[in-house]
Amino acid sequence: MPTWGAVVLAVATPILAAIGALVGHLLTRRSALELGCVSLFVRAARHAVGTSP
């Protein structure tokens, strides 16, 4: 039986990929804003995991 982490990763990966593709498509002409959103997302993810400086 797979672990919860593997299940969550398997479910979340395609969802996050689809969201990322959609956001990228909508913000094609606003690359600076897109990069800012990605940076904030990465920072929030690191903070949630506890690896934020």
Protein Blocks (a to p, Z undefined) as FASTA:
>chain_A
ZZfklmmmmmmmmmmmmmmmmmmmmmmmmmmlmmmmmmmmmmmmmmmnopaZZ
